[in-house]
Amino acid sequence: MFAPFVILIRNHLDQRQFNQLRGKLIALHAQTITDFCHIFGIDDTTRQHLIRMARNNGKRLGLLA
């Protein structure tokens, strides 16, 4: 689904820049999940499960292409 967009960005950046951007976006998403869990009192085990689920969904949707 998102793979063509990710590949387009990857082709316009060098590998180092792409990996830095990707790492920042993944960290931002994980932090957003963490903040959400803290606001609603969700335990750390569930938070880790949500982060793993986001990673797996990203793979399935092509965000990690």
Residue pairs with C-beta under 8 A, 6 or more apart in sequence:
1 61
1 62
2 61
2 62
2 63
2 65
3 61
3 62
3 63
3 65
4 62
6 62
6 63
6 64
6 65
7 65
9 18
9 21
10 18
10 65
13 21
22 64
29 54
30 51
30 54
33 47
33 50
33 51
33 54
34 47
36 42
37 43
37 44
37 46
37 47
37 50
42 50
55 64
58 64
